[in-house]
Structure formats: structure tokens, C-alpha cells
Amino acid sequence: MPIKVYKPTTPARRKTSVLINKDLAKKRPEKSLTKIRKQKAGRNNQGRISVRHKGGGAKRQIRIIDFRRIKFDMVAKVETVEYDPNRNANIALVVYIDGARNYILAPDGMKAGDKVISSEKKIDIKLGNRLVLSNIPTGTTVYNVEMTPGKGGQMARSAGNGLTLMAVYDGKAQLKMPSNEIRVVSEKCMASIGTPSNPEYRNIRFGKAGRKRHMGVRPTVRGKVMNPVDHPHGGGEGSNPIGMKHPKTYKGKPAYGVKTRKKNKSTDKMIVKRRPSKTGRK
């Protein structure tokens, strides 16, 4: 999938690039598999901002994705591979032999006309097929992996982020994450074969602030240029340092290099090996 780099005809175009994928279908999404996306702009049920820097953006519809794929032992044919504005990976519209249609996450390399199947039995280890982890050979790259059997895929759903199945033993399966962290899940959890499509997404240069505004991302302001009432780093005459030993978030919690994972989290027992620390700390 080539990346098109624009000629520097304007200051913004100088650093702008886009993905060109001629295999994507140029059609409107399946109407029965879409719903309205309501504007929330980072607000909670009380109307207060709980996630900053969100709001605006182009109007878009939510594509209803089948993360479970529980129509077992029923062959599905890929009708189209489509763009989804709500995620960085592409999606595929599949039609089953009974006529039902669903959107699924498309693996890298999937094309229109391919056939996929989901099963709890042993089937071919083929791109896009979905199996129980106990039936997948070790060393296989998988995506859209369940954390709880039957709940639907939760891990490795973004573009290019595949997991490696390391081992299956004692009813558990070890998975190596893209961060080199190793996690354990039940061997009854299901996973799809392959890697999520659109791996070149990480190489895009957005070029200008307006392009991020179209995606619903509002500006981020540095804490040290705020007032003291708005941020711990704020205040002072002119340009000043933050005025404290260690940097903090706008809510006063330690930031930059500090571990933020909660202690005694329920999923701690799933982690066999932690990811390497960027700061060199253990």
C-alpha cells in the first residue's frame, strides 16, 4: 500500500502524506450495519469534560463490527474491503451462505472474493479464519483476540498490531504483545489468523492541525503557559520553568516516566512478563 507524499505547494502540504489503497471499495457502507454516531466531545453523563482535547470533527457513521464471529462452521465470502473512519484498520463486508451480512476486521492481505470461516474445531490455518487458541499452532500471528471466552475480540485490533502465540499449556495460552509484554489468556478464547490491515498507517504525516480537527482532535496546550488555577505548572511572569522537582498532570498526579497502572489490578494475574521500561526503570 503506497504512501503518497504531496509536493510542497503550501506550508501545510510540505509535510503531508496520505495512504493510497486502490483495493478499497468505493461504495457507501451497508445501511443495515451502520448507526448514528452521537457527538459527546469528551463529556460524561453530567456534561463535564472527562477526556480533554475532543470535539468537532467530520460527521461519520458507526459501522457495526462483528468481533465475536460466532456463526461457526459456515463459510463466508468477502464481498468488499472498505475504509472505516472510526478505526485505523480496514474492515471487510462478508456474506454467509445463509445470506446474512456482517462487517469483520480485515487482515492484511485480504481481498474481495476470499473465503473465511469461524469454528471451534480444527480447521485450516488460513488468513482471516477464526479458531480457538488451543487449535492454533504456536508461533502463529493472530489478531482480534478474546480476553474472556465468548466476549468478543479485545486485543490486537488496530492497524498492524498482531500478537504471537508463544505456548499453550494447562488450559492457558501465552501471547506476546507488540510491546514484548507476555500475557496469559484461556485456551478457549478465540482469535483470528493474520495481522490487522493497513500497517502503513503509522507512517502517515498529518501535516497540519486542520487535518486532526477533521478527526475530532482539539488543540493541546502546554501546562506551563496556563494560569496557576488551571495547571500545577502554570503561573509566573514571562517564560518560567515549571517550578517543582517533578512534572505533574493537570490534576496534580506525577507525570513523565512514572508508572500509572493501578496496584492490584484484576488483570495483573494475566501478565507473565512486563514490557521493557522506556526510562530504564524496573
N, C-alpha and C positions, 0 to 999 in steps of 0.2 A: 504494500500500500504506500504509494509515494507521498512525500510531503512537498507541497508547493510553497516556495518562498517568493513573496512578492517583490517586484522591483521597487527601489526607494523613491517613489514618486512623491510621497509626502513624509513628514517626520514619523507618523504612525506606521505607515506601510514599510518603512525601513526595517522594522523588526517583527513583522507579522508573517506567520505561516499558517497554512491550513492543510488538513488531510484530504486527499483526493481518493475516493473509492468508487470506481465505476461499477462495481458489482452490486452496490446497494440499489434496491428497488426504488424507483421514483413514483411513488404512489401514496395516497393518503392511508393512514393506519386503519386497521379493521375496526369498524364502528362499534361492533358488539364487544370489543375488547378494550375500549377506552372509557375514561370517565373524566369529569371536570377536575382540574387542579385548583383548589381554592387558595387565594393569597393569604399568607399568615405573617410574612415579614418578620419571622423570629419571635412572634408574640406567643405567650401561653394563654390558658383559658381565662386569665384575668386581664388580658390586654397588655401585660407588661413585657418588655423585651427580655427574653431569656437566652436568646442567641443573637449576638451582635453581628452587624455587617450583612444583614439580609434584607431584601426588599426590592421592589420593582421587577425588572426582567420582562422578557417577552412572554406572551401568553402561550401556554402549551397544555396538551392533554396528557393524562397519565395512562400509559399502556399497562394493562393488567398482565403481569408476567406470572407464568406457572413455575414456581420454584420447587414444587413438590414432584410433579410429573408421576402421578400415581395410576395412570391408565396403563397397567402392566401388560406385557406380552402383546401389545398392539402396535403394529408398525405405523409410523408417522412419516409423511413425506414433507420435505421442506419446500414450501411454496415460494417464499421470498426471504431475503435477508434485508432488514430495514434499519434505519437510523432511529435512535431513541433519544430525545432531548433531555430525558431525566437521568441518564447514566452515560458513562464514557465507553462502555462496551456496546456492540450492536446486538440486535435481537432478531430472532427468526420466527416467521409465521409457519406453523406446521399444521397439517391436516391429517387426522387419523382415518383409518379405514371405515369407521362408523360415521364419518362426516364432520366430527367435532373439530374445531379450530382452537389453537392456543398459541400464545407467544412464549418462547423459551429464550434463555440466554444463548447466543450463538457462539460456539467455539471458533478459535482462529482456524481458518481453512474451510469452514462450512460454506457450501454453495447451494443455490436453488436446484432442486431435483434429488438431493441427498436423502437417504432414508435413515431414520433413527428409531430406537426402541428403548423402553424402560422396563426392567424386570428385576425380580428378587431372586431369580435363578441365574445360573451361569450362562452368559451369552458372549458374543464376540466383543473383544476389547477394541471398539471402533469409535472414531471421533463422533462425539455427540451422544453416544449411548449412555444410559444411566443404570448403575448397578449398586448393590450393597458392597460396602468396603471389603467384606470378607471374601468376595468373589473377584476382587481386582488384584492382579499381580503386584508385588512390591516393586517400587521404582517407577510406577506409572504416575504421570502428571494428571491431576484431577482438579475440578473446579465446582463451584456451587455445592459445597459440602455441608451436610447437616451437622448440627451440634447435638441435637436431640432427635432420636429416630421418629420419623413421621412429621416433624415440624416444618420441613422445607429447608432448602439451602440457605445458609447464613454466611459461610466463609468463602473467600476467593470468588467474588462476583464482579470485581472491577477489571478494567481492561488490562490484559497481560499478566494478571496475578494468579498463577496456578500453584497448587500445593503438590508436594511429592509424598507419595505413600511409602513410608520407611519400613514398617513392620506391622504384622497382625498377630496378636498372641493373647491368650487368656480372655477372649471376648472384647479386647481393646485393639484400636488401630492407632499407630503413631503417624502423625502428619508433620512434614517440615514446611513451615510458613516461608513466604518471601523474605521475611526479616531474619531467617535462620532460627527462629524460635521453633521448638518442637512441642506439639500438643497431642493429647490423647483424647479420642472420642470412641464411642461404642462401635464395634464392628458391624452393627446392624444399621448404622447411618448410611445414607445413600450419597453417591457422588457421581458427577458426570465426567466423562473421559475428555481430556484436552485442556486447553488454556482459553480463558475468555478472549473474545475477538478484540480487534483494534489495539494491538500492543504498542503501536507507534504514537498513541495519544500523548504519552509523557514527553514526547519531543516537540510538541506544538509550542510556538511562541505566540502569545495572545496579542502582543504588540501595543495595545492601547487600553486605557481604562474603560472606554466605552464598550469594548467587547465583553468585559467582565460584567458591566452593568446589564447587558442583554441577558446574562446568565443569572441575574438576581443577586449579584455580589456588590454590596455598597462599600464606600471607601473605609480604609482602616487608618486611624490617626495614632501617632506615637503618644505614649503616656507623658513624656517629658514636656510636650508642648501644650498639655492641658492645664487647667487650674487645679489647685490642691483638693478642691471639693470633688473633682471628677476622677482623680487618679493619684496614687501614692507618689508617683514620680513628678507630679505637676508642681507648678509654682516657681517663684524666683524671678529676679529681674534679668531680662535678656536671656541669653543662652546659658543654661546651667546644667551640671551633671545631675544624676537622679538624687543625690544627697543621702544615700544609705549604702550599707555594705553590700547587700544583695538585692537584685531586682525583684519586683513583685508584680502580680497581676493587678487589674483594676479593682479587684475585690480584696487585695491585700495578701493573697497567698504567694509563697515563694515561686519564682519562675526561672526558666532557662537552666536546664541541666538537673532539675530536681524531679525525683520520681513522683508522679501524680496518681499512680494506681492505688486504689483503696486497699487497706490491710484486711486480711481475712475475707477476700472476695470469694464468692461461691465457685468461680471458675479457676481459682488458683490450683485446685487439685488436678486440673486438666493439663497444666503446664509442666512438662518434663524438664525442659531446658529453656532458660530465658534467652531473649535476643541479646546480642552484644551491645554494650552501652556505648553511645557516641562520645561521651565525655571520658571514657576510660574507667569510670567507677563501677563497682560491682553492686 
